[in-house]
Amino acid sequence: MINNVLLWSVGFPEMLVLALIVVLLFGGKKIPELMKGLGKGVKSFKDGMSEAEAEIKKTKDEIEKPAEEEKK
């Protein structure tokens, strides 16, 4: 039986081949623009996750507060 984890492991040679393919497809001038866009996308995703976590925590606190007051 083949271990699925081994099939998806990406080492240095694979990353080098992928980088070469990206350079060939997009050219050297477009890569910084692509990385900038990727960075903005990741930052936006993290900000969205933080906002969602804060909203969940706020809702949880609002639900628990009346329940604690009823016990008193």
Buried (B, 14 or more C-beta within 10 A) or exposed (E): EEEEEEEEEEEEEEEEEEEEEEEEEEEEEEBEEEEEEEEEEEEEEEEEEEEEEEEEEEEEEEEEEEEEEEEE
